[in-house]
Amino acid sequence: MLTETRAKRIKTSDKPLADGTVVGLRLLPGTMNGRGKWQLRFTSPETGARRDMGFGVYPDVSILSARERASEARKQIAAGIDPIEEAERQQDEAACAVRIPTFEEAAKSVFEEHKASWSNGKHVDQWINTLTTYAFPMIGQRNVDTLKPADFANVIRPIWSSRAETARRVKQRCHAVMKWCWGKEYVQGNPVDMVDMLLPKQSASARVSIHHPAMPWRILPQFMQEIVRAGDDVTRHLLEFTILTAARSGEARGMVWNEVDLSTATWIVPAHRMKAKAVHRVPLSSRAVELLEKRRTLAKHPKLVFPSPRGAVLTDMALTKFLRTHKAVSDVPGRVATAHGFRSSFRDWASETGVARDVAERALAHTIRNAVEAAYHRTDLLEQRRSVMEVWAAHVTGAAAGEDVVALVGRA
């Protein structure tokens, strides 16, 4: 049996020293006297080949430790297992083991993977900020496979009734994160799908607030005359143009002169600036053309039609602040009308004045969700929309024949 005294005297010129306790265990001489390498020689029960298994360097690995490890290997061999192959299998399994991320880690991964495809800069910031504010403090450090529907309900419940729109966005973004986790096989389903069952029914006012507050179309003429057309600053011009064209404010804010053809009274918005990623032709009413001609004399910018005083694209807060300052009446009690809400004003006007649904939907550049229906609609109805937008302009400017101007009840 190999002793400590004999092991310490091993020389580089010596032959391997058999342990004598565990079959096949031996100490091979190293590159220096007094040092050696532990080795177990055995026949693989899986392949029948001779194999040498190392256990480290003596004296770093003591005789006792080497014997214990060799004994465990011999037990595996007796059970028909090749200890070297088994060790490699365990290493592979450890390397392949899935590390379950926390909710915050998963959310940030989803954000990084998708933010490049989001064209709206405000949306990019809001997406992660809402989760940072409402979700991360409560569930951010929890592994996603431990999260239940009740956990997400607890995140949303404090704002479910008081801030319905924010609650909807938080829920939507939590759902997107957990859907990604499901796809990555970190979880076996999406617990956010069950959240509504755990929350109280929202009040009617809360449900209404989810939509963009819109100014009732009948009171638009007076708001336009008294407020919007009361000056020639860029914010007023932008707001009027947005209303006249029923465009999204972001499309109008980023408008450049080479998108406009005043000779044909048409604004062509390129696909990359549209929500649906498709080119959108906008027929310009005579008032819209007049407004653009005025902008050309006032803007003094080589590209932007509605530049900020600093020569950049106006932020969406420019319109929001303007509408708040002038207490623009909306269809939601206690809420100010939003710039996006004027699209709803146009849609309501179109419905109540007999404008064909297809024409109104194309004016708003809405995507046809029904694939069969979409396949048969291959025209954007530009000329039909042109006459509609002229009538709409006549209405909002108060120029329509026999127009009854409705008082802005409640406006300060």
C-alpha positions, -999 to 999 in steps of 0.1 A, spaced: 0 0 0 13 34 -10 23 55 20 28 92 24 65 87 30 70 68 -2 48 93 -22 69 123 -10 101 106 -22 89 99 -57 115 110 -84 111 120 -120 130 89 -130 108 64 -110 83 40 -125 46 45 -116 38 36 -80 8 14 -75 -15 24 -46 -23 -12 -37 -57 -2 -22 -78 6 -52 -73 -16 -82 -57 4 -111 -49 35 -90 -13 47 -93 9 77 -89 29 87 -120 62 107 -115 59 144 -123 83 169 -137 98 176 -103 109 152 -75 82 149 -48 54 156 -73 33 132 -93 0 126 -112 -28 104 -100 -42 80 -126 -68 53 -126 -63 26 -153 -93 6 -161 -112 -11 -189 -143 7 -201 -174 -14 -195 -190 5 -224 -164 0 -251 -140 -26 -238 -111 -2 -244 -83 5 -219 -87 40 -203 -67 62 -180 -86 86 -157 -67 115 -140 -75 127 -105 -51 157 -102 -16 163 -90 1 150 -58 6 165 -32 -22 189 -41 -46 159 -41 -37 137 -12 -36 99 -12 -68 97 7 -87 120 -17 -73 101 -47 -85 68 -32 -120 82 -25 -124 94 -61 -109 62 -75 -133 41 -54 -163 61 -67 -151 55 -102 -147 18 -95 -184 16 -83 -195 32 -116 -174 7 -136 -190 -22 -116 -224 -8 -125 -215 -8 -162 -207 29 -165 -176 44 -180 -166 71 -154 -149 93 -179 -179 92 -203 -202 99 -174 -182 129 -163 -183 143 -198 -220 137 -200 -226 155 -167 -204 184 -180 -225 186 -212 -257 186 -192 -245 214 -170 -234 234 -199 -268 229 -216 -289 235 -185 -313 264 -191 -309 293 -167 -343 308 -160 -342 346 -162 -359 370 -138 -388 390 -151 -367 421 -154 -340 402 -173 -366 388 -197 -383 421 -202 -350 438 -210 -341 411 -235 -375 415 -252 -370 453 -253 -335 450 -268 -346 425 -294 -376 445 -306 -369 482 -301 -352 486 -334 -385 477 -352 -405 503 -333 -406 536 -353 -422 556 -326 -394 569 -303 -419 578 -275 -432 542 -276 -397 528 -273 -391 548 -241 -426 542 -227 -424 504 -233 -396 498 -208 -404 527 -185 -439 514 -177 -425 481 -167 -397 498 -147 -423 518 -128 -451 493 -122 -438 458 -127 -401 456 -117 -406 468 -81 -430 439 -74 -419 410 -97 -387 421 -114 -364 399 -93 -386 368 -95 -377 340 -119 -403 339 -147 -412 303 -141 -424 311 -106 -448 339 -117 -486 332 -115 -516 351 -127 -521 365 -92 -487 381 -94 -495 400 -125 -529 409 -111 -512 424 -81 -490 445 -104 -520 459 -123 -546 462 -96 -535 495 -80 -540 513 -114 -567 491 -129 -596 516 -122 -578 549 -117 -554 547 -147 -571 523 -171 -550 532 -201 -517 527 -182 -530 495 -167 -538 482 -202 -503 490 -214 -486 474 -184 -507 443 -189 -500 442 -226 -463 445 -221 -462 419 -194 -481 396 -217 -454 402 -244 -426 394 -220 -442 362 -209 -451 352 -244 -414 355 -253 -406 334 -222 -431 308 -234 -414 307 -268 -380 302 -251 -395 273 -231 -388 291 -198 -425 287 -189 -452 263 -199 -479 290 -206 -487 327 -203 -501 335 -169 -511 370 -180 -539 355 -201 -558 348 -168 -553 382 -152 -587 397 -162 -604 369 -142 -587 381 -110 -595 418 -114 -628 437 -107 -649 448 -136 -638 483 -147 -664 511 -145 -678 525 -177 -658 557 -173 -626 537 -169 -633 517 -200 -640 549 -220 -607 564 -209 -588 537 -226 -595 553 -259 -580 586 -269 -603 614 -257 -617 630 -289 -634 663 -295 -670 659 -306 -671 667 -343 -700 692 -340 -680 716 -318 -649 715 -340 -657 745 -361 -657 770 -332 -626 755 -317 -609 759 -350 -621 795 -355 -615 807 -319 -583 788 -310 -565 770 -338 -567 797 -364 -561 826 -339 -524 828 -348 -497 818 -373 -474 798 -351 -461 764 -361 -481 745 -334 -514 759 -346 -505 752 -382 -495 716 -374 -527 710 -354 -549 724 -381 -532 704 -408 -534 672 -387 -572 678 -383 -577 686 -420 -560 655 -431 -572 631 -403 -535 621 -401 -516 607 -371 -497 635 -355 -464 617 -359 -469 615 -397 -476 653 -399 -448 663 -375 -422 644 -396 -436 657 -429 -410 669 -454 -414 690 -485 -405 663 -510 -435 643 -499 -458 671 -511 -471 677 -546 -490 710 -545 -497 708 -582 -519 677 -577 -528 686 -541 -514 653 -528 -493 643 -499 -475 610 -502 -464 595 -469 -436 569 -474 -441 534 -460 -414 537 -434 -433 566 -417 -466 548 -417 -479 525 -389 -489 499 -414 -456 502 -433 -474 509 -466 -473 541 -487 -503 564 -480 -516 590 -504 -534 619 -488 -557 642 -509 -552 678 -497 -582 701 -494 -580 736 -507 -575 748 -471 -547 723 -465 -530 735 -497 -534 771 -486 -519 762 -452 -489 745 -468 -483 775 -491 -482 797 -460 -458 773 -443 -434 775 -472 -431 813 -467 -428 809 -429 -409 777 -422 -375 787 -437 -364 751 -434 -350 731 -463 -369 699 -455 -393 700 -426 -428 715 -432 -435 720 -395 -400 725 -379 -396 734 -342 -380 768 -334 -347 749 -332 -351 734 -366 -359 698 -355 -391 677 -357 -417 690 -332 -423 667 -303 -458 653 -297 -458 673 -265 -462 705 -286 -497 695 -295 -505 680 -261 -494 711 -243 -514 733 -267 -546 713 -262 -542 713 -224 -535 750 -223 -567 757 -242 -587 731 -224 -598 714 -255 -632 697 -248 -634 659 -253 -660 632 -251 -644 619 -218 -655 638 -187 -625 655 -171 -601 647 -199 -587 671 -225 -590 661 -262 -558 646 -277 -543 651 -311 -549 615 -320 -585 619 -309 -593 642 -339 -590 610 -361 -620 597 -341 -637 631 -346 -633 626 -383 -645 590 -382 -676 599 -362 -684 628 -386 -680 604 -416 -703 579 -401 -730 604 -392 -729 622 -425 -731 591 -447 -695 588 -459 -689 552 -472 -671 530 -447 -643 520 -472 -636 557 -480 -634 567 -443 -612 538 -434 -588 545 -463 -587 582 -452 -575 570 -418 -550 545 -434 -565 517 -414 -554 482 -423 -581 458 -435 -579 430 -411 -600 405 -430 -575 389 -455 -603 380 -480 -617 415 -480 -582 430 -483 -575 409 -514 -603 425 -533 -594 461 -523 -566 471 -545 -573 508 -548 -569 535 -522 -600 554 -535 -579 586 -537 -603 606 -559 -634 596 -538 -615 606 -507 -605 640 -522 -641 652 -523 -647 639 -488 -617 657 -474 -629 689 -491 -663 686 -473 -645 677 -440 -624 709 -444 -655 730 -450 -670 716 -418 -641 721 -395 -633 756 -408 -670 766 -405 -673 772 -442 -699 745 -449 -732 759 -461 -758 762 -434 -732 751 -408 -746 753 -373 -718 762 -349 -722 745 -315 -711 764 -284 -680 749 -266 -698 743 -234 -674 740 -205 -645 757 -222 -627 781 -199 
